[in-house]
Amino acid sequence: MTVKLWLGKLRTLFLGDRERKGLLVLLILYVMLIDIALMYLNPFLYMISTMFKSTADLLDPTVRWIPTAVEWDNLRLAWEGLKFPTALKNSLIISLSSAVGQVVFCSLTGYAFARIKFPGRNLLFGILIFSFLIPPQTLIIPLYVLFRNLDLLGSPLAIIAPALLGHGLRGALFVIIFRQFFLTLPRELEDAALIDGAGLFRVFLKVMIPLAKPAILVVFLFSFVWHWNETFISGLVLNGNNLPLSLSLFRLDKVLSGLYADGEMGFDLNETIRMAASFLIILPPLVVYMIAQRWFVEGVERTGLVE
């Protein structure tokens, strides 16, 4: 009995039981999590390391992660090459306006699909899903002709206006998120407000919107980041001083290509400046995510997006 008892304790210690995980299970779990974390963090750490390297460190095969001296000039050159203040302003205007517009109008549309019965509702929702499945690259010519006829070429309104109409970048997905969230709310809340004399729009503003904060946060952050990183539509319609940061990187790359040519050994002497520019571009959305991380994770769980 003593041997069986000790074997049972060892089994519980290493393999765990219903209440807690064993040491062996925890070890495997942590090894997997650390491996996945390193896989995702490796490019980011490489970017941070490279942007502070000097040309000598870049050409020295013995210097891989930690530079011998911090080269701050790379950030200055990237700042000037990106025309960072102007490009940052353009990115903020496009991303914030589009995100706010999609939150407002996609929530209205999602509420209508979830709660209001009207003729052709299922057909229209099917068309909405179909529009989400169409690759935007297949619509490049119609989009260009549309923007030209509306005299929107070269203007940020070509990106902002569709978002203000509840469409734009990933607009169909945001409508679906709001629809699924509103479907989870009990109808008794609406019925009580309607009995008290509230109309549909007032029910939406006073009852539904306060409860939809998780969905609003998820849609806002997704829309903000996707518009921040968007290059397809922006490259089609924007030019000159209206370029956001995502397109300023391509402009910087063209300038750097003429500054230093790749050597015979295949070294890219512009890599340090490119990495510094990439860091400046991802820094604003990274700060936004770090601030809103806890609420964002809770919002994803409550909206059922992970399912």
N, C-alpha and C positions, 0 to 999 in steps of 0.2 A: 504493500500500500504506500509505503514511504517513497519507493522509486516512482510509482505512478503519480504521486502527488508532486514530486519534484519535476517530473516530465511535463505535467500539466502547467506548473508555474513557468517553466522555461518556454513552453509553447505560447503561453499568454504573454510573456515578456517580449518574445521576438516576433510573434505573429499577431498578437493582440486579441481582443474579444469584441463583443458587441458595443461596449462602452468606450473603448479607446483603441488606438492603433498601436501595434507592436513596434519594437526598435527596428526590426528588419524592414517592415512596411514603411516606416518613417524615413529610413535611410534611402530606400529606393525612390520614394516620393520626392525627397529633397534633391537627390541627384538629378532626377528628371527636371524639376523646376529650375535648378541652377543651370542645367544644360540649355534649356529653352531660353532662360533669361540671357545667358551669354550669347546665344545665337542672335537674339534681337538687339542686344546692346553692342555687339562687336562693331557693326558699321558706325554707330554713333560715337563710340570711344575712338575708333580709327579717325573719324572726322575731327574730333577734338584734338587728338594728338598731332595730326598732320597740319592743321591750320596754325599751330604754334612753332612749326619747324622752320629752320632756315634752309637755304638752298644746299648748304654743305651737309646738313643733317638728312635732307631728302636723298642726297646722292650716296650717303654713307650707309652701307648694308648692315652695319652693326647697330645703328640707331633705328629702332623699330617703334617703340611706344613712347618713350620718354625722351624729348629733345634735350640736347646739351645746353641750349639757351632758348628762352622764350622769345619768339619773334613777333612782337606786337604789330609790326608794320604790315603784316598780311591782312589784319582786320581793317587797317586804315585804307589799304589799296582796294579791298573788297567793298568797303563802305562807299568810296568814291566811284568805283567802277559800276556798282549797282545804282548809283544816284539814290542812295538809301532813303533819305527823307521824302523825296518826291514819290518814289516807288512804294514806300510804306503807306503814304497817304492814299495813293490809288488803291492799294490792296485793302486797306481798312474801309474805304468808301464802298468798294464793290462787295466785300465779304460781309460787312455789318448790315448794309442796306438789303442785300439779298437774304441774309439769315433772318432779319426781322420781318421782311416781306413774306418769306415762306412760312414762318411761324404763324403769322396772322392769317394768311389766306389758306394755307394748307390745313390749319386747325378748323377754319370755317367749313371747308370742303369735307374734311374727315367727319365733322359733326353731322353734316347733311347726309352723308352716306350711311352713317351709323344710326341716326335717330329719326330722320324725316323720311316718310314714305311718299314717293312721287313716281309718276309713270316713267319707265325706262331706267330706273335706278340701277338695277343689276346689269343692264346693257352698258350703261355709262361707266360703271365700275370695271366691267370687263375691258372696255376700251382704254381705261386708265392703266390697267395692268399691262395691256398690250403695248401701250406707249412706253412703259418702263422697260419692256424687254427689247425694244428697238435700239440697236447701237447708234449713238449720235453721229458716228463717222459716216453712216449711210445717208445722212440728211445734210451733208456739208453744202451741197449746191443749193438746195431749196432754202437753207438758212441764210446763205450769203445773198441770194436774190431777195429774200424777205427783208433783211437788214438794209440792203441797198435801196429797196423801194420805200422803206420807212425813213430813209436818211439817217440811219443809226450807225453807219460805218465810222469807226474812229471814236465812238462815244461809249462810255461805260454803261449808258442806258440800254445798250444791246444785251447786256448781261443782267442788269438790275430789273428791267421792265418785265421779262418773263417771270422772274421770281415774285414780283409784285402782283402778278396775275395767278399766283399759286402753282406755277409750273417751274421753269428754269431747271437748274442742275439738280437731278434726283428728286424733283418735285413730286412725282408719282409715289415714290417710296415714302415721303413724309406724309402724304395724304393717307397712305395705308397704315402708317404708324399711329396717326391720330385716330383713324377709324377703329382700329383694333383696341386702342386704349378706351375710347368712349363706349365701345361695346361691353367692356368689363364693368362699367359703372351701373349701379342699380337704377332702374326706371322710376322707383318711388321718389327719388330726389326731384326728377323733372315733374312728376305728377303733382307733388306737393307745391312746387313753384307755380305750376299752371293753375292749380286750384286757387292760389292766392292772387291770381290775376296777371301774372307775368307772361309776356310774350316769348316766342321762341328765341329771339335775339337776346332778350334780357336773361333768359334761362342760361343761354350759352355764356354770357359775360359774368353773371353773378354766381352760377352754380357750377358749370362745367370747367371754365377756365381756372378757377382756384384749385380744383381737384386735378387738373391736367399739368401741374408744374413739372412732374418728372418727364412727361412726353415733350413739353416745351423745351426743357433743358437739353434733352437728347437731340431733338431736331435742330435747335439753334447751334449746338456745337458741331454736329455733323455738317450742317449747311455752311457754317463759318469756315471749317477746315477744308471742305471740298471746294468751296469757291476760292479759298486762299491758294490752294495748290493747282487750280484749274488752268490748263494751258491751251486746250483745244479751241473752245469758243473765243477765248481771249486772243489767241494768236490769229484767229480768223478776222476779228473786227477791230482790234485795238492797235494803235501805232503811236509813234512820237512820244510825247510827254505823258500819255495816258497809260503807259505800260505798268502793270503791277509787278511785284517782286518775282513772281513765278516766271515771267517773261524777261525780266531784267537779267536773270541768270544767263539766258541764251545770248543776250546782247553783250554781257561781260565775256562770255566764252569766245565770241567772235573777236573782241578786242584782244584777249589774251592769246588767241591763235596767231595773231600778227606780231605779238610782243616777243614771245619765245617759241621757237620751233622745237619739236622733239629732237633730242640728240640721236646720235647713231646707236647708242646703247638702249634707246627706247624709253629714256626717262622723260617724264612730263614735268618740266620746271614750273608750270603754272598750277600744279595740283594744290599747293599750299593756299593760294589765293582762292581757288575754286572751293576748297573745303571751308575757308573762312566765310565766303559768300553763302554757301549752303547753310552754315550755322546761323548767320544773320537772318536768313529767310525763315528757318524753322523756329527761331527763338520766340516770336510773338505768339503763335498758336501753342507752343510748348508752355509758355507762362500761363496762358488762358486755361489750358488743360490742368496744369498743376494746381491752380486755384480752385477749379470746379470739379476736381477728380472725384471726390467723395459723392457729391450730388449726381455726377454723371453716371457712376457705377450703380447707384441706387435707381436712377432713372431708367437705365437699360434693363435692370431686373424687373421693375414695375411695369414697363411697357411690353414686356415679353419679347423683346427683340432678340434675346439669346436663343429663343426657341425656333 
